[in-house]
């Protein structure tokens, strides 16, 4: 008779939890340089397990020391990603079922695909023509409740009129950032963390530093309209995403929100 490996419900749960963790790590790193490093580490780990199974003691020992001694290096390399992960965990509201599920939106496919990007882009285009300063933060998988709480709550369906009226220079709501979640404007006058990066050109002001700051700490994407030049900037993962036309910008935004 064949002897089968014991397999229990706890083993199934273990596999599901590991798969979920790996999926979330992939979502967190997708689109960044760190994803290539992560794939390389995963490949080395796989080889290490194979050499262990084949009892290749010398090679498995070298790979084992390499992996165990690289923990500090990994912390340095993945500093921004670790901060995002810990921030997501730390801001999870475990006492509220709705709040907890909201933090686990990465388990849902294309959760942000319902956001009407065309209306947001048209609003930015209109404000660009009048050089109306604006900063729009669009939530993705990381919850932004910790930012929303320091602003003015709102629950308005996204459209050009709402966004343009918020950032109208005489509007009491135009200061700070506006946060969009699931096609609704959920907060205005939000104070964002300022990036302390020395790589940001001096010509960019606090609005740009704020957009870069929140995109460094979370996976949110930001649309920014300069009140000096009217230029529209798209910021993601702590950097500027280049685009040449409004249509191209809309396509990039739509793809990022659907991924």
trRosetta pair geometry for C-beta under 8 A, 3 or more apart (Angstrom, degrees):
i j d omega theta_ij theta_ji phi_ij phi_ji
4 7 7.4 -62 145 -1 109 105
7 11 5.2 -103 -154 62 64 153
7 12 7.7 76 171 -46 93 83
8 11 5.2 113 54 1 62 98
8 12 7.5 -116 108 0 44 87
9 12 5.5 -48 -154 33 41 115
9 13 6.4 42 148 -19 68 103
10 13 5.5 -51 -147 38 36 113
10 14 6.2 43 150 -25 65 103
11 14 5.4 -49 -146 33 32 116
11 15 6.5 33 154 -18 63 103
12 15 5.9 -55 -152 35 30 110
12 16 6.4 28 152 -17 64 108
13 16 5.7 -56 -147 38 31 111
13 17 6.2 30 156 -19 66 107
14 17 6.0 -57 -148 36 27 109
14 18 6.4 24 156 -15 64 108
15 18 5.9 -58 -147 39 29 108
15 19 6.1 30 155 -20 65 109
16 19 5.7 -55 -145 38 29 112
16 20 6.2 32 155 -21 64 106
17 20 5.7 -52 -147 35 30 112
17 21 6.4 31 153 -19 64 106
18 21 5.7 -53 -148 36 32 112
18 22 6.3 29 155 -16 66 107
19 22 5.9 -56 -145 39 29 109
19 23 6.2 32 154 -22 64 107
20 23 5.7 -54 -147 35 29 112
20 24 6.4 25 157 -16 64 106
20 107 7.3 -11 -139 -97 105 106
21 24 6.0 -58 -149 37 29 107
21 25 6.4 30 153 -19 64 106
22 25 5.6 -52 -147 36 32 113
22 26 6.4 36 152 -21 64 104
23 26 5.7 -55 -154 34 31 113
23 27 6.5 30 150 -18 65 105
23 106 7.5 157 123 140 98 112
24 27 5.5 -51 -146 37 36 111
24 28 6.2 39 153 -23 66 106
24 106 5.4 92 -115 109 86 151
25 28 5.6 -55 -147 35 31 114
25 29 6.2 9 160 -3 66 113
25 38 6.9 176 150 -155 113 148
26 29 6.2 -70 -143 48 26 96
26 30 5.9 46 157 -51 66 100
26 35 7.5 64 -145 -130 60 105
26 38 7.9 -176 -96 118 58 149
27 30 5.7 -33 -139 3 28 120
27 106 5.1 156 88 -154 167 125
27 141 6.2 54 145 -14 131 171
28 81 5.5 102 144 -154 117 102
28 84 6.2 160 -153 96 112 132
28 85 6.4 3 -126 -70 159 95
28 141 8.0 -110 -82 79 66 139
28 219 6.9 -126 -131 -64 57 132
29 32 5.4 -102 -167 50 59 111
29 34 4.9 -110 -143 95 107 103
29 35 4.2 145 138 -80 106 77
29 38 5.4 52 142 -6 174 151
29 81 6.0 7 -83 -116 84 145
30 35 5.9 70 -100 -85 33 142
30 259 6.6 -145 123 149 142 122
31 35 7.3 96 25 -20 26 139
31 236 7.5 -49 140 141 139 127
31 237 6.6 -166 113 -36 106 147
31 256 7.6 58 -102 -122 164 91
31 259 7.4 105 -45 110 126 151
32 35 5.7 127 66 -17 69 91
32 81 7.5 -174 74 -70 161 114
32 237 5.5 -169 -88 -152 103 150
33 36 6.2 -48 -177 26 54 110
33 37 7.2 49 134 -13 73 104
34 37 5.3 -55 -155 38 49 114
34 38 6.1 53 148 -25 75 103
34 77 6.8 139 -122 150 98 93
34 78 5.9 102 -149 -104 137 79
34 80 7.9 -149 -38 60 147 103
34 81 5.8 -153 117 -33 170 139
35 38 5.5 -51 -147 36 34 115
35 39 6.4 36 153 -20 65 103
36 39 5.8 -50 -148 34 32 111
36 40 6.5 35 151 -20 62 105
37 40 5.6 -55 -152 36 32 114
37 41 6.4 31 152 -18 66 105
37 77 5.9 -142 158 163 165 141
37 78 7.7 -155 94 -63 135 93
38 41 5.8 -54 -148 36 32 110
38 42 6.3 32 153 -19 65 107
38 78 7.9 79 -73 -87 98 126
39 42 5.6 -54 -146 38 31 113
39 43 6.3 36 152 -24 64 105
40 43 5.6 -53 -149 32 31 113
40 44 6.6 29 154 -16 64 103
41 44 5.8 -53 -150 36 33 110
41 45 6.3 35 151 -21 65 106
41 67 7.8 112 -160 -122 89 91
41 70 7.8 -159 -120 110 112 145
41 74 7.3 67 -104 -105 155 119
42 45 5.6 -53 -147 36 32 114
42 46 6.4 36 152 -22 64 104
43 46 5.7 -51 -150 33 31 113
43 47 6.6 30 152 -16 63 104
44 47 5.7 -54 -150 37 33 111
44 48 6.3 39 150 -24 65 105
44 63 6.3 -174 177 -153 91 107
44 66 7.0 -98 174 106 138 128
44 67 6.6 174 122 -76 117 102
45 48 5.5 -52 -150 32 32 117
45 49 6.6 30 154 -18 65 102
45 67 6.4 97 -92 -111 79 142
46 49 5.9 -54 -151 35 32 108
46 50 6.5 31 151 -19 64 106
47 50 5.6 -55 -149 36 34 113
47 51 6.3 31 155 -18 68 105
47 63 6.4 -144 100 -123 98 158
48 51 5.9 -56 -147 37 29 107
48 52 6.4 32 152 -21 63 105
48 60 6.0 105 -158 -140 65 72
48 63 4.0 -159 -96 126 96 133
48 64 6.2 130 -155 -67 124 63
48 67 6.3 -27 -62 -23 165 142
49 52 5.5 -51 -149 34 33 115
49 53 6.4 33 152 -19 65 104
50 53 5.7 -55 -150 36 32 110
50 54 6.3 18 155 -6 66 111
51 54 5.8 -60 -141 48 32 103
51 56 4.2 -78 -161 60 88 112
51 59 4.8 -118 -148 98 149 107
51 60 3.8 -173 114 -70 111 90
51 63 6.4 120 42 24 144 141
52 55 7.5 27 180 -77 32 35
52 56 7.8 -75 -56 45 21 72
52 60 4.7 126 -70 -141 65 145
56 59 4.6 -7 133 42 116 111
56 60 5.5 129 83 -21 74 98
57 60 5.9 -62 -135 45 24 107
57 61 5.9 30 163 -26 64 110
58 61 5.8 -56 -149 32 24 112
58 62 6.7 22 154 -17 61 104
59 62 5.8 -52 -150 34 34 110
59 63 6.3 27 155 -12 67 108
60 63 5.8 -56 -144 43 32 108
60 64 6.0 40 153 -27 65 107
61 64 5.6 -53 -145 34 29 115
61 65 6.5 26 157 -15 64 103
62 65 6.1 -57 -152 37 29 106
62 66 6.3 31 150 -22 64 109
63 66 5.4 -54 -147 36 34 117
63 67 6.3 29 157 -16 67 105
64 67 6.0 -57 -148 38 28 105
64 68 6.1 18 159 -11 66 112
65 68 5.9 -59 -138 44 29 105
65 69 5.7 17 166 -11 66 117
66 69 6.4 -64 -139 43 19 102
66 70 6.3 17 161 -26 58 118
67 70 6.0 -65 -147 30 26 112
68 71 7.0 -20 -177 -27 39 105
70 73 4.7 -56 -161 45 72 118
70 74 5.7 79 138 -31 86 97
71 74 5.7 -55 -151 32 30 112
71 75 6.6 33 152 -22 64 102
72 75 5.7 -50 -153 30 35 114
72 76 6.7 32 150 -16 64 104
73 76 5.8 -57 -155 36 35 111
73 77 6.2 31 152 -18 69 109
74 77 5.6 -55 -141 40 33 110
74 78 5.8 -4 170 13 70 113
75 78 6.7 -69 -131 56 19 85
75 79 6.7 57 156 -81 57 72
75 82 6.7 0 -143 -25 65 163
76 79 6.0 -13 -160 -47 28 107
78 81 4.5 -57 -171 51 88 115
78 82 5.3 95 122 -30 93 96
79 82 6.0 -59 -146 36 24 109
79 83 6.4 26 155 -20 62 107
80 83 5.7 -55 -152 34 31 114
80 84 6.6 33 151 -20 64 104
80 216 5.9 -96 -139 -172 117 77
80 217 7.9 -114 -157 -89 81 34
80 238 6.9 -77 -141 -21 152 146
81 84 5.6 -50 -151 33 35 113
81 85 6.4 33 152 -19 66 104
82 85 5.7 -54 -148 36 33 111
82 86 6.2 27 157 -13 68 108
83 86 6.0 -57 -142 42 28 105
83 87 6.0 32 156 -23 64 110
83 216 7.9 4 87 141 140 81
83 217 6.0 -82 131 -132 118 67
84 87 5.7 -57 -146 36 27 113
84 88 6.4 30 154 -22 63 104
84 142 6.2 -91 -171 -86 96 148
84 217 6.4 154 -89 173 71 38
84 218 5.9 133 -131 -111 96 33
84 219 6.4 74 -159 -39 141 82
85 88 5.8 -54 -153 31 30 111
85 89 6.6 24 152 -13 64 106
86 89 5.6 -54 -147 40 35 110
86 90 5.8 32 156 -19 68 112
87 90 5.7 -56 -138 41 28 110
87 91 6.1 10 166 -5 64 114
87 142 7.0 32 97 -162 108 129
87 146 7.6 -108 -176 25 96 153
87 217 6.0 90 -50 172 170 93
87 218 6.7 -106 101 -80 143 80
88 91 6.5 -70 -144 44 21 97
88 92 6.8 42 153 -48 59 98
88 103 6.1 136 -179 -164 89 105
88 142 5.0 -105 -88 -130 105 88
88 143 6.7 113 -137 27 75 84
88 218 7.9 120 -67 -122 87 86
89 92 5.9 -41 -158 -1 32 118
91 103 7.4 169 94 -105 80 125
91 143 5.9 -155 110 83 118 110
91 145 6.0 163 167 60 115 99
91 146 4.5 -86 -121 -38 134 119
92 99 7.0 135 -173 137 56 96
92 100 6.0 57 -179 -117 103 64
92 103 4.4 -27 -111 -42 95 174
92 143 7.3 119 -91 32 59 142
93 96 4.5 5 125 34 119 106
93 99 3.2 -16 64 128 119 151
93 100 6.3 -113 81 -53 63 64
93 103 7.6 164 26 -28 65 124
93 145 7.1 -45 -26 90 116 169
94 99 7.8 -86 -36 92 16 110
94 100 5.6 65 -117 -86 44 117
95 99 7.6 19 64 50 61 134
96 99 3.6 67 81 12 116 112
96 100 6.4 174 86 -14 60 82
97 100 5.9 -56 -146 36 29 110
97 101 6.3 24 159 -14 65 108
98 101 6.0 -59 -147 40 28 106
98 102 6.2 34 153 -27 63 107
99 102 5.6 -53 -150 29 31 116
99 103 6.9 30 153 -19 62 101
99 143 7.8 69 -168 -142 74 163
99 145 7.1 17 -143 -59 105 165
100 103 5.9 -56 -159 30 34 109
100 104 6.9 15 150 -6 65 109
101 104 5.7 -67 -151 45 39 104
101 105 7.8 80 148 -65 62 66
102 105 6.2 -5 -172 -45 42 106
102 143 5.6 81 124 -97 102 124
102 145 7.8 89 105 -42 139 122
103 143 4.8 -59 -96 -18 72 130
104 107 5.2 3 156 4 94 116
105 108 5.5 -50 -166 29 60 111
105 111 4.9 -112 177 59 107 180
105 141 5.4 -159 81 -135 97 63
105 143 7.7 129 3 -64 117 82
106 111 8.0 -95 -89 1 25 136
106 141 4.2 48 -72 -151 92 132
108 111 4.4 80 93 -73 116 108
110 113 4.0 3 172 -16 104 129
110 258 5.1 -1 -131 -156 98 71
111 114 7.9 -55 163 11 39 100
111 141 7.5 110 45 -92 134 72
111 182 7.6 -61 158 -94 89 93
112 115 5.4 -13 178 -5 77 118
112 138 7.5 95 -159 157 133 110
112 139 7.7 -162 -102 97 122 64
112 140 5.8 -51 -43 -127 154 63
112 182 7.4 -112 -114 -90 61 53
112 257 3.9 -116 120 -177 119 88
112 258 6.8 -126 79 -73 84 34
113 254 7.9 56 -136 -168 69 77
113 257 6.3 149 -85 120 42 94
113 258 4.4 58 -93 -108 98 84
114 182 6.6 17 74 -159 119 68
114 183 5.5 -80 119 -26 92 129
115 120 7.4 4 159 -18 104 136
115 138 6.7 77 -162 -155 165 126
115 158 7.1 41 -157 23 77 159
115 180 6.8 93 -137 141 125 125
115 182 7.0 -130 -72 -146 87 19
115 183 4.8 -168 -112 -71 55 77
115 257 5.5 -89 44 179 127 156
116 119 4.4 30 123 15 116 113
116 120 6.8 145 99 -15 69 88
116 158 5.5 -178 50 90 105 120
116 159 7.8 9 82 -88 145 56
116 183 5.8 74 0 -130 84 109
117 120 5.5 -60 -152 40 40 112
117 121 5.9 37 154 -19 74 108
117 250 5.5 134 130 -156 114 80
117 253 4.9 157 -149 107 132 119
117 254 4.8 -127 22 -74 161 83
117 257 6.7 -173 -68 19 121 147
118 121 5.8 -55 -143 40 30 109
118 122 6.2 32 156 -21 65 107
118 250 6.1 42 -95 -146 61 135
119 122 5.7 -51 -143 36 30 111
119 123 6.4 34 155 -21 63 105
119 158 5.6 134 93 133 132 97
119 159 5.3 -75 -172 -129 141 43
119 160 5.6 -125 -167 -44 83 75
119 163 7.8 145 143 1 90 133
120 123 5.8 -55 -153 34 30 112
120 124 6.5 27 151 -16 64 106
120 136 6.6 172 -161 142 112 163
120 138 7.6 19 -142 -74 166 129
120 158 6.3 -26 -65 179 90 132
120 163 6.9 129 -125 -65 59 164
120 180 7.2 -53 -99 -44 133 171
120 223 6.6 143 156 16 112 161
120 253 7.5 -138 83 152 128 158
121 124 5.6 -54 -149 38 34 111
121 125 6.2 38 151 -22 66 105
121 223 7.8 -136 -95 -130 58 154
121 246 6.0 126 166 -175 118 94
121 249 6.1 149 -130 102 122 109
121 250 4.5 -48 -45 -85 168 97
121 253 6.9 -176 -65 33 113 152
122 125 5.5 -52 -147 35 33 114
122 126 6.4 34 154 -19 65 104
122 160 5.2 -57 101 -88 108 123
123 126 5.8 -53 -149 35 31 110
123 127 6.4 25 154 -13 64 107
123 134 8.0 -160 133 178 99 172
123 159 7.8 129 -63 139 125 36
123 160 4.3 -174 -78 -129 88 67
123 163 3.9 39 -177 81 158 136
123 164 5.5 -141 -150 -48 94 85
124 127 5.8 -57 -145 41 32 107
124 128 6.2 42 151 -30 65 104
124 134 6.7 -142 -115 77 75 141
124 136 7.3 -99 -76 10 111 136
124 163 7.9 -49 -50 140 61 143
124 223 5.4 -84 -87 159 147 131
124 225 5.5 -173 -153 -62 81 116
124 232 5.2 85 155 -122 120 128
125 128 5.5 -49 -148 28 30 118
125 129 6.9 34 153 -22 61 99
125 232 7.2 -33 -82 -52 53 149
125 246 5.5 21 -87 -119 128 139
126 129 6.0 -51 -158 27 34 111
126 130 7.1 6 154 5 64 106
126 160 6.5 76 10 -165 146 118
126 164 6.0 -35 97 -93 130 130
127 130 6.1 -69 -150 51 37 95
127 131 7.9 -83 161 83 63 3
127 132 3.9 -92 -157 64 90 107
127 133 7.9 -109 166 29 121 8
127 134 5.2 31 136 -12 164 135
127 163 7.8 -94 -35 129 130 100
127 164 6.1 -165 -65 -115 97 82
127 167 6.1 13 -121 92 144 138
127 225 4.8 63 108 140 117 176
127 230 7.9 -176 124 -143 60 78
128 131 7.3 24 -170 -78 32 40
128 132 7.9 -75 -45 40 21 75
128 225 5.4 -128 -76 -139 71 114
128 230 4.4 95 -172 176 65 89
128 231 7.2 68 -139 -91 109 6
128 232 5.3 -54 -82 -48 133 100
129 230 6.7 90 -70 -158 12 136
130 230 7.6 149 62 -113 26 114
131 225 8.0 177 -150 155 33 105
131 226 7.5 -39 -147 105 78 64
131 227 5.4 86 162 -159 83 50
131 228 7.2 -147 -161 55 117 4
131 229 7.3 176 -122 86 104 13
131 230 4.4 -77 -90 -71 72 93
132 164 7.4 67 91 -147 162 75
132 167 5.4 111 149 125 113 109
132 168 6.9 -39 -146 -105 137 37
132 169 6.5 -128 -131 -44 89 88
132 225 6.4 23 84 113 63 139
132 227 6.5 -18 -171 -107 15 88
133 167 6.7 -146 88 -173 52 114
133 169 7.8 79 31 -91 90 88
133 174 7.5 92 79 171 91 110
133 207 6.5 -130 -171 -80 115 164
133 225 6.0 179 -142 93 29 85
133 226 6.7 -19 -110 -170 79 22
133 227 3.2 -43 -53 -45 99 112
134 163 7.4 53 -150 169 145 97
134 166 8.0 86 -128 92 105 98
134 167 4.2 -20 -96 -121 97 163
134 178 7.6 -31 -168 17 90 117
134 223 7.5 -8 112 112 106 89
134 224 6.9 179 91 -150 64 39
134 225 4.2 36 40 34 94 111
135 176 7.4 -110 63 146 122 33
135 177 4.4 -73 108 -108 111 81
135 178 7.0 146 89 19 62 71
135 192 7.7 -112 144 -4 142 142
135 207 5.3 -149 -64 -161 127 99
135 210 6.6 16 -160 89 159 123
135 211 5.9 -138 -146 -69 110 104
135 222 6.7 -14 -167 -168 81 113
135 223 7.8 163 -152 85 36 53
135 224 5.3 7 -108 -112 71 83
135 225 7.8 -132 -59 29 45 67
136 163 7.0 -4 -88 -143 131 122
136 177 7.1 156 -98 -166 16 85
136 178 5.4 -26 -112 70 66 97
136 180 6.4 17 -177 -10 100 115
136 222 6.6 152 81 -157 53 60
136 223 4.4 -5 58 57 108 96
136 224 7.5 -157 27 -70 68 44
137 144 7.0 148 129 -134 128 165
137 147 7.6 -45 95 120 160 155
137 177 5.1 42 -12 164 112 132
137 178 7.0 176 25 84 75 43
137 179 4.8 -27 74 -106 103 71
137 180 7.1 176 87 20 49 72
137 190 7.2 -78 26 74 134 144
137 192 7.2 156 -58 -90 145 131
137 211 7.5 -164 -84 -123 90 74
137 214 5.9 -34 -121 113 135 156
137 220 5.2 19 -176 160 96 139
137 221 7.7 157 -154 83 53 37
137 222 5.3 -22 -101 -101 65 86
138 179 7.8 156 -89 -159 24 56
138 180 4.8 -21 -109 66 71 107
138 181 8.0 157 -159 -77 53 41
138 220 6.2 160 74 -164 47 85
138 221 5.2 -16 57 64 104 85
138 222 7.3 -176 15 -84 76 34
138 223 7.4 49 -17 -5 110 97
138 253 7.8 82 30 -162 162 106
138 257 6.8 -53 140 -94 138 116
139 142 7.4 -127 -157 77 82 61
139 143 7.2 19 -158 -133 129 33
139 144 4.9 -124 -99 1 113 120
139 179 6.4 49 -38 -178 101 101
139 180 6.7 -152 11 88 80 53
139 181 4.4 7 36 -99 135 84
139 182 7.8 -31 70 -18 114 65
139 220 5.6 -42 -106 -107 40 103
140 218 7.9 159 41 149 95 97
140 219 4.8 -80 65 108 131 101
140 220 5.8 -174 5 -97 90 43
140 221 6.7 74 -43 -7 118 88
140 256 7.7 -76 -97 147 134 89
140 257 6.8 -140 -107 -123 93 61
141 219 5.7 11 44 62 90 138
142 218 4.1 -154 90 -155 145 97
142 219 5.0 132 0 25 112 87
142 220 6.7 -92 64 -37 106 79
143 146 7.7 97 113 -2 89 83
144 147 4.7 -39 177 40 91 114
144 148 5.7 101 116 -29 85 96
144 179 5.7 -157 108 -151 146 143
144 181 7.2 -152 42 -73 112 117
144 214 8.0 31 -125 -166 119 121
144 218 6.5 59 -87 -158 89 174
144 220 6.3 49 -71 -67 129 138
145 148 5.3 -53 -136 38 37 114
145 149 6.2 45 163 -30 67 102
146 149 6.4 -43 -148 23 24 114
147 150 6.4 -66 -164 34 39 101
147 151 7.0 22 148 -10 69 113
147 177 8.0 -24 167 73 128 126
147 179 6.5 136 105 -69 117 147
147 187 7.4 163 117 84 82 156
147 190 5.4 52 159 -173 96 127
147 191 7.7 -150 -154 70 81 53
147 192 6.6 18 -141 -103 128 66
147 214 7.1 38 -91 -124 156 124
148 151 6.0 -73 -156 40 38 106
148 153 7.1 60 170 -98 99 76
148 179 5.8 -102 -89 58 88 155
148 186 6.0 -30 -128 120 131 110
148 187 4.2 -168 -138 -38 78 152
148 190 6.7 -44 -103 -107 36 128
150 190 6.4 95 81 -145 85 67
150 191 5.3 -66 122 38 130 99
151 176 6.4 174 -115 138 109 148
151 177 7.6 -88 -89 70 145 72
151 179 7.2 155 41 5 158 114
151 187 4.1 96 84 173 131 113
151 188 5.9 176 170 77 121 28
151 189 4.9 153 -150 81 88 67
151 190 3.5 -48 -62 -82 138 69
151 191 7.1 -179 -71 3 83 63
152 173 6.8 -103 56 -121 142 97
152 187 6.4 143 70 -158 44 68
152 188 5.0 -27 62 64 102 83
152 189 4.9 50 4 41 104 116
153 186 7.0 -38 -150 170 67 64
153 187 5.8 -38 -107 -99 40 78
154 185 5.2 -22 103 117 124 95
154 186 6.2 163 68 -171 70 15
154 187 6.1 164 23 -89 87 22
154 188 5.6 46 -13 -9 136 98
155 184 6.0 -7 -156 177 59 130
155 185 7.6 174 -128 79 12 64
155 186 6.5 27 -93 -116 59 61
156 162 5.1 174 135 -142 135 147
156 184 6.5 144 70 -162 33 76
156 185 4.6 -11 62 50 92 107
157 162 7.5 164 80 -19 53 157
157 183 6.6 1 -149 141 72 92
157 184 6.0 -48 -97 -106 41 72
157 185 7.8 -5 68 10 6 83
158 162 6.8 -135 -143 62 33 134
158 163 7.1 28 -155 -45 76 112
158 180 6.0 40 -83 -136 126 125
158 183 5.1 -110 14 -169 117 62
158 184 6.6 -128 -31 -92 83 20
158 185 6.1 127 -85 -36 70 84
159 162 5.2 93 57 8 77 104
159 163 7.2 -159 88 -2 38 92
160 163 6.1 -68 -150 43 30 105
160 164 5.9 20 162 -13 70 114
161 164 6.1 -61 -141 42 25 105
161 165 6.0 22 161 -18 64 112
162 165 6.0 -63 -147 38 24 107
162 166 6.4 28 155 -25 62 106
162 185 6.1 -157 143 -3 133 146
163 166 5.7 -51 -150 28 31 114
163 167 6.7 2 163 5 64 108
163 178 7.1 172 -130 92 79 163
163 185 7.3 -178 -80 -75 74 136
164 167 6.5 -71 -147 50 30 92
164 168 6.5 57 151 -55 65 89
165 168 5.5 -22 -148 -10 36 119
165 171 6.3 127 163 -91 59 146
166 171 6.2 -179 -169 126 21 159
166 173 4.8 -74 -152 106 72 124
166 174 6.5 141 146 -89 56 59
166 178 5.6 57 140 -80 154 145
166 185 7.3 -154 -58 -158 152 156
166 188 5.6 -138 -152 -119 121 135
167 171 6.9 74 79 46 3 136
167 173 7.8 -75 -64 100 36 87
167 174 4.9 96 -142 -129 39 91
167 178 7.5 -93 -56 -17 97 132
167 225 7.6 84 160 52 160 127
168 171 4.2 96 65 -22 88 112
168 174 6.3 -122 65 -72 40 127
169 174 6.2 -156 -116 119 27 178
170 174 7.9 86 48 -9 18 139
171 174 4.6 112 70 -36 96 99
173 178 7.8 56 154 -84 108 107
173 188 4.4 0 -168 146 111 146
173 189 5.7 -107 -149 -41 61 99
175 189 5.7 38 82 -123 81 85
176 188 6.9 115 86 162 111 57
176 189 4.1 87 47 -156 140 37
176 190 5.1 157 161 50 119 37
176 191 5.8 -68 -124 -68 117 50
176 192 7.5 145 -159 -10 79 83
177 188 8.0 -152 104 -150 37 43
177 189 8.0 76 48 -169 40 4
177 190 4.5 -54 67 67 86 99
177 191 7.8 158 19 -79 94 10
177 192 5.2 49 -4 -35 140 118
177 210 6.6 -159 -48 137 122 131
177 211 7.8 148 -101 -82 130 73
177 214 7.6 -31 -12 -17 177 157
177 222 7.9 -59 -140 -132 131 113
178 185 6.0 -29 178 -146 112 108
178 187 7.0 175 -151 93 49 56
178 188 5.0 -8 -106 -109 85 72
178 190 7.0 149 -87 13 19 108
179 185 7.4 120 78 -157 48 58
179 186 5.5 -51 96 62 98 91
179 187 4.5 17 39 53 111 98
179 188 7.9 -144 19 -69 70 35
179 190 5.6 48 -25 -16 108 159
180 183 7.2 12 179 -110 106 14
180 184 6.9 158 -155 77 67 34
180 185 5.8 -41 -98 -94 74 54
180 186 7.0 131 -128 8 22 86
181 184 5.9 -28 71 63 69 86
181 186 4.7 0 24 -11 111 139
185 188 7.0 24 167 -56 115 93
187 190 5.2 70 126 -61 117 117
192 210 3.9 102 75 -174 122 100
192 211 7.2 51 114 -66 165 34
192 213 5.8 137 142 78 101 116
192 214 4.7 -66 -157 -47 119 118
193 210 7.3 142 75 -141 32 64
193 213 4.3 -148 101 154 76 125
193 214 6.1 135 43 -72 85 64
193 217 6.0 48 54 -5 144 149
194 206 6.6 -49 -116 -151 120 83
194 209 4.9 24 -158 131 85 113
194 210 5.7 -42 -97 -84 66 64
194 213 5.0 -141 -156 -58 10 155
195 200 6.6 115 97 -34 124 142
195 209 4.9 -140 44 -167 86 74
195 210 7.6 -152 -2 -73 81 15
195 212 4.2 -47 -12 100 151 105
195 213 3.8 -148 -44 -73 72 75
195 216 5.8 114 -104 -4 109 142
195 238 7.1 131 -114 -138 142 91
197 200 5.3 99 89 -19 101 98
197 212 6.6 -87 25 138 131 138
197 216 7.6 178 -39 -76 122 150
197 238 7.3 122 -47 -172 152 111
200 204 5.5 -91 171 62 104 130
200 208 6.7 154 -164 121 128 115
200 209 6.2 113 137 -94 173 83
200 212 6.4 -152 -88 21 130 170
201 204 5.5 95 73 -1 80 99
204 208 3.7 -67 -179 63 116 157
204 209 6.7 140 125 -43 106 76
205 208 6.0 109 57 16 50 96
205 209 7.1 -98 126 0 35 99
206 209 5.4 -58 -143 43 37 112
206 210 6.0 42 156 -26 70 104
207 210 5.8 -52 -148 33 28 112
207 211 6.6 27 153 -17 61 105
207 224 6.0 142 143 -153 108 122
207 226 7.6 162 79 -106 139 61
208 211 5.7 -54 -149 36 33 111
208 212 6.3 29 154 -14 67 107
208 224 6.4 118 -94 154 64 167
208 233 6.8 21 -114 67 97 165
208 235 7.7 153 -153 -67 69 146
209 212 5.8 -54 -144 41 31 109
209 213 6.0 40 152 -28 64 108
210 213 5.4 -51 -145 32 29 117
210 214 6.6 21 161 -13 64 102
211 214 6.4 -57 -148 37 28 101
211 215 6.4 17 156 -9 63 114
211 222 3.9 -178 -154 121 102 160
211 224 5.1 -71 -58 -57 160 133
211 233 7.3 124 97 100 163 120
211 235 4.5 109 143 45 115 156
212 215 5.9 -66 -146 45 30 106
212 216 6.2 37 154 -28 66 106
212 235 5.8 -106 -80 -166 60 142
212 238 5.5 62 -169 -146 82 56
212 239 7.5 61 -129 -66 99 25
213 216 5.8 -55 -151 28 28 112
213 217 6.7 7 160 -4 63 110
214 217 6.1 -64 -145 45 33 101
214 218 6.0 -24 172 34 72 106
214 220 5.7 -32 140 64 106 128
214 222 6.6 107 70 -59 115 130
215 218 7.0 -72 -119 66 26 69
215 219 7.8 34 -151 -149 63 20
215 220 6.0 -111 -95 77 65 74
215 221 6.8 52 -110 -113 115 35
215 222 5.8 -104 -50 -2 118 111
215 235 5.2 -151 -13 135 158 99
215 236 5.8 -148 -158 -138 136 21
215 237 5.9 -65 159 -16 104 12
215 238 5.3 -171 104 -55 95 43
215 239 7.8 -124 115 18 135 42
216 237 7.6 69 -95 -179 44 36
216 238 4.0 66 -84 -85 81 111
219 237 7.5 2 -131 -78 64 75
221 234 7.1 -3 178 -173 108 85
221 235 6.9 162 -164 83 61 55
221 236 4.8 -12 -117 -94 93 93
221 253 6.9 171 122 -131 151 80
221 256 5.7 81 -58 124 154 144
221 257 7.4 -99 26 -67 138 83
222 233 7.9 5 109 105 94 91
222 234 7.4 158 85 -157 56 41
222 235 4.3 -11 61 59 104 104
222 236 7.5 -172 26 -65 70 52
223 232 6.7 -15 -170 -169 91 97
223 233 7.4 156 -158 81 43 53
223 234 6.0 -13 -104 -104 68 68
223 235 7.9 -169 -74 22 24 78
223 253 7.5 7 -69 -103 116 137
224 232 7.1 148 79 -158 50 49
224 233 4.4 -16 63 59 104 100
224 234 7.8 -170 23 -73 79 25
224 235 6.5 33 -4 -6 119 115
225 230 6.8 -16 -174 -154 93 43
225 231 7.5 168 -150 82 50 37
225 232 5.6 -20 -98 -100 73 70
225 233 7.9 -172 -75 19 26 73
226 229 4.6 17 98 46 134 84
226 230 6.2 -57 74 -2 83 12
226 231 4.7 19 24 48 124 81
226 232 7.9 -134 7 -67 80 27
226 233 7.1 70 -36 -12 98 107
227 230 7.8 40 -132 -71 20 51
232 246 7.9 60 49 -103 155 79
232 249 6.8 15 114 -125 130 166
233 240 6.0 -68 -162 -129 104 103
234 240 7.1 98 71 -162 58 62
234 241 4.4 -55 100 60 107 105
234 243 6.1 51 15 -2 134 125
234 249 5.9 180 -45 -144 139 98
234 252 6.6 89 141 98 165 133
234 253 6.8 -121 -135 -70 133 96
235 238 7.7 -3 178 -136 98 7
235 239 6.9 177 -150 90 72 24
235 240 6.0 -42 -99 -98 72 51
235 241 6.9 -176 -96 4 18 87
236 239 6.8 -32 71 63 58 70
236 241 5.2 30 21 -38 111 123
236 256 6.4 -103 -112 -140 151 154
241 252 6.0 167 146 159 137 148
243 248 4.6 172 -159 105 98 108
243 249 4.2 111 139 -74 166 77
243 252 6.0 -122 -84 4 124 144
244 248 5.7 46 48 33 70 155
245 248 4.6 98 56 6 80 102
245 249 7.0 -139 97 -5 45 86
246 249 5.5 -53 -150 35 34 114
246 250 6.4 35 152 -20 66 105
247 250 5.7 -52 -148 35 32 112
247 251 6.4 33 152 -20 64 106
248 251 5.6 -54 -149 35 33 113
248 252 6.4 33 153 -19 65 105
249 252 5.8 -55 -148 36 30 110
249 253 6.3 29 155 -17 65 109
250 253 5.8 -56 -146 39 29 111
250 254 6.1 30 156 -20 65 109
251 254 5.8 -54 -144 37 28 111
251 255 6.3 28 157 -18 63 108
252 255 5.9 -57 -149 37 28 110
252 256 6.3 25 156 -18 64 109
253 256 5.9 -58 -147 37 29 109
253 257 6.3 20 159 -13 65 110
254 257 6.1 -62 -146 40 27 106
254 258 6.2 19 158 -15 64 114
255 258 5.9 -64 -145 40 28 106
255 259 6.3 27 159 -27 65 111
256 259 6.0 -56 -145 28 28 111
